[in-house]
Amino acid sequence: MYKHWQLELNKFLLICIIGGSVGWLVGEPWAGAFLCLFLYISWLLLYLKELASWLEDPQSEELPEASGLWGFVFDKLYRQRKKHKTKTKKLKKTIEKSRLSTNAIQDAVVLINEDDLLEWWNKAAKKHLGLMRNTDRSQPIINLLRDPAFITYYERGEYRDGIHMPSPVNPAVTLHVTLSYFSRTNRILIARDVTRLIHLEQMRKDFVGNVSHELRTPLTVIKGYIETFLDLFGSNEHPALHRGLTQIDQQTRRMEILVNDLLLLSRLETDASKTPHEPINVVGLLQRIQQDAKALNTEKNHTIQLVIDHPVGLLGDMKELQNAFSNIIFNAIKYTDAGGIIEIRWWKDSDGAHLSVIDNGVGIDPIHIPRLTERFYRADPSRQTASGGTGLGLAIVKHSLRHHEGVLDIQSGLGEGSHFSCHFPKRRTIKPPIESH
């Protein structure tokens, strides 16, 4: 660049000197210099005209002929244009591939800008959401998807979990809709047809609920007869028969607990869309659970501490929260050796309200933690059987917390004790209600 500039500067000075010399011969040195300067500028303007014409035609491949500094400028611009065309071509191919691949996806994909307006969507969005390319572009998303559950989910701004909603095109089709941010303000919506999965899940729930109901009556009859026979055949007169009846009674009671847990879990899953809003005095609830735990804990003699950092209440369902909290606390008692320490803590921060149950028991191998809330999953089957558990306790906890927009967090390690935490969002917290006596 410097070399070309130096040559052009030398050319300019030489023209001025020649013009001045010719003018000096005729007695007008300044007029000669001015005339040569005028010719030089005209020459520059001619190159500028050629450059402007070339730039106006982006398809032109023919480079204007020039030398010196202008030849260097034309060559640089030509290379830049060629490089830009190559990049643009590659970008167009990438965009086309992305468009074709996105259109091949069976799920609806919708891009929403920072003003909540529709920017782009794939073909499946027309099928599942009824979006029309000619009329719906740049329209507000909540004007087109008017399901109340979706509007609440969209405006909440917290997209940890998706929602189920009927398709605007066909109400018989159930969509699972998730939102996420792909920049600070732009969002992407993905809607998947889960109608078949919903039907299968409903069939499973109905089966479990119906079987549990059908088992309840014969179990009650069997339990009644066993209690009668135990009274008739004492351990002294008929020791072998009494021992057998006692074992049957124990297993019948265990089966009754299992059936009751299955019915409770089935009800929680069936009423998943119903959000309870009863004001609950959580401190009073935890104090009652602590007293029950102490009453049932005479053999192991645990130290059960209740720490209340803030007496905040919750909006929810008393029975569901009592079941959830009791399951966690009684699990800590079951799996903590005699003389152990169990700390129950209730506190509040800027994110919401939190319950933690910490014990110094046997702990859980971290490999099992992701599956602990599955039905009937047993980290240690022999220990679970010995404790009399059904394997449904933490599944009940998970669904109860979901009813309250809560999250269960588990931290543990073998021989290190366990730390169970329940986190509730701020919108669920209330001032501690006064219980009536």
C-alpha positions, -999 to +999 in steps of 0.1 A: +000+000+000+028+025+009+046+018-023+016+025-045+008+057-025+044+069-029+043+064-067+010+082-070+024+111-049+055+113-071+033+113-102+012+142-088+043+162-080+059+155-114+027+167-132+027+199-111+064+205-119+059+199-157+028+221-157+047+249-139+077+246-162+056+248-194+037+278-179+070+295-170+082+292-207+051+313-217+053+336-187+024+320-167+038+293-144+007+292-121-016+288-151+004+259-164+004+242-130-033+248-126-040+233-161-021+202-153-037+199-119-071+202-136-062+173-160-050+152-131-083+157-112-103+149-144-083+117-147-091+108-110-128+116-116-128+092-146-115+064-124-141+073-097-168+070-124-156+036-134-154+025-098-190+037-091-203+019-122-185-013-111-199-011-076-234-005-088-234-038-106-227-065-080-229-093-106-201-077-127-170-099-128-150-076-152-126-054-132-119-019-146-085-015-160-062+008-140-026+011-128-008+024-098-028+033-067-061+029-085-051-005-098-043-015-063-076-002-049-096-020-077-077-052-071-084-050-033-121-043-038-124-071-063-108-096-039-130-084-011-161-087-033-151-122-044-145-132-008-178-117+003-196-136-025-180-169-014-190-163+022-225-153+012-228-184-009-217-206+020-240-189+044-270-193+020-262-230+017-260-233+055-293-214+060-309-236+033-297-268+050-309-255+084-343-246+068-346-280+051-335-299+082-358-279+105-387-285+081-380-322+082-385-322+120-419-335+131-420-311+160-432-275+155-404-250+158-412-213+162-388-183+166-401-154+186-383-120+187-378-096+216-412-079+209-430-113+213-437-114+176-434-144+153-403-143+131-401-178+116-416-213+119-412-247+102-439-267+083-449-287+114-459-255+131-487-251+105-498-287+112-497-285+150-504-248+157-521-236+125-496-208+118-500-193+083-470-178+066-489-151+047-509-137+076-492-146+109-457-133+104-449-105+128-480-112+148-480-114+187-476-150+198-503-147+225-528-135+199-524-167+180-520-192+208-547-182+233-548-212+256-548-198+291-522-223+303-499-213+275-504-176+282-496-180+319-465-202+310-453-177+284-457-146+306-442-162+336-407-162+320-395-193+338-393-222+313-379-250+334-407-273+326-430-274+296-468-276+295-495-297+279-521-279+258-546-289+231-537-282+195-554-250+181-559-270+149-574-302+165-584-301+202-582-339+202-544-336+198-523-329+229-491-309+225-462-307+249-449-271+245-416-259+258-400-224+256-364-214+260-342-184+254-316-186+226-304-150+233-313-125+260-347-117+247-354-140+217-372-172+224-377-206+206-409-226+210-410-263+204-444-282+203-445-320+201-475-342+196-477-364+227-513-376+223-503-412+221-481-410+251-508-392+271-533-420+262-508-447+272-501-428+305-538-424+312-543-461+305-516-470+330-530-446+356-565-460+351-552-496+354-532-488+386-562-469+401-587-496+392-566-525+404-559-507+437-596-501+442-604-537+434-577-550+459-589-528+487-622-547+494-608-582+495-578-570+516-603-555+541-622-588+543-590-609+546-577-585+573-609-588+593-609-626+592-572-628+602-578-606+632-607-628+642-587-660+638-558-644+658-582-638+687-596-674+685-563-692+682-539-679+708-502-683+708-503-707+738-529-732+725-519-731+688-484-717+685-477-728+649-511-716+636-508-684+655-473-678+641-486-684+605-516-661+610-493-634+624-471-635+593-502-633+571-515-604+591-481-585+587-481-591+549-517-581+546-510-548+564-480-543+541-502-549+511-528-525+525-501-498+528-490-504+492-525-502+479-531-469+498-499-455+484-508-465+449-542-449+453-526-417+466-501-416+438-528-422+412-549-393+426-518-370+426-511-379+390-548-375+380-551-341+396-518-329+383-534-298+366-552-287+398-531-262+418-541-260+455-542-226+471-551-232+508-530-211+532-508-234+553-490-228+585-458-248+576-442-242+610-472-258+628-472-287+603-435-294+608-439-292+646-466-318+645-445-341+622-416-336+646-437-347+675-450-378+656-414-387+646-403-385+682-432-407+693-422-433+668-385-431+675-382-445+710-361-475+699-333-456+679-333-426+702-324-401+675-319-364+681-345-347+659-339-310+657-364-285+641-348-251+631-372-224+619-353-195+603-384-177+591-421-186+599-432-182+563-464-200+551-473-216+518-503-217+495-511-254+488-528-285+501-523-295+537-526-333+532-502-334+502-475-314+520-479-334+551-475-366+531-444-352+513-427-338+545-435-369+565-421-392+539-388-374+538-385-371+576-395-407+583-371-419+556-343-401+575-353-419+607-354-453+589-320-450+574-301-434+603-285-456+628-295-454+665-283-422+683-280-403+650-289-367+644-316-355+621-320-317+614-352-303+599-348-267+587-373-243+572-361-210+558-368-183+533-346-163+508-351-142+477-359-173+456-387-186+479-391-210+508-371-241+515-372-272+536-341-293+542-338-326+561-302-335+569-292-368+586-259-385+594-272-420+583-259-446+560-263-424+529-270-432+493-247-441+464-249-410+441-254-434+411-289-441+424-300-405+431-314-396+396-338-426+399-348-424+435-382-407+427-392-435+402-419-459+414-407-490+432-370-481+425-349-494+454-313-483+459-309-513+482-337-538+479-328-557+510-327-526+532-360-514+517-378-547+525-364-547+560-377-512+566-412-521+554-412-494+526-433-497+495-409-479+471-435-452+464-426-427+491-403-404+470-425-407+439-454-394+461-431-366+473-421-356+438-458-354+426-469-336+457-441-310+452-451-306+416-486-296+426-470-268+446-445-258+418-418-272+441-386-291+433-369-319+452-331-319+455-311-348+469-275-349+479-259-379+495-230-403+495-223-437+511-215-433+547-219-395+545-256-391+554-282-375+532-295-340+525-331-337+511-343-303+501-377-290+489-377-257+471-408-236+466-410-205+444-416-171+460-451-167+445-461-197+467-451-180+499-474-161+522-473-145+557-477-172+583-514-179+587-529-182+622-543-217+628-577-220+645-579-243+675 
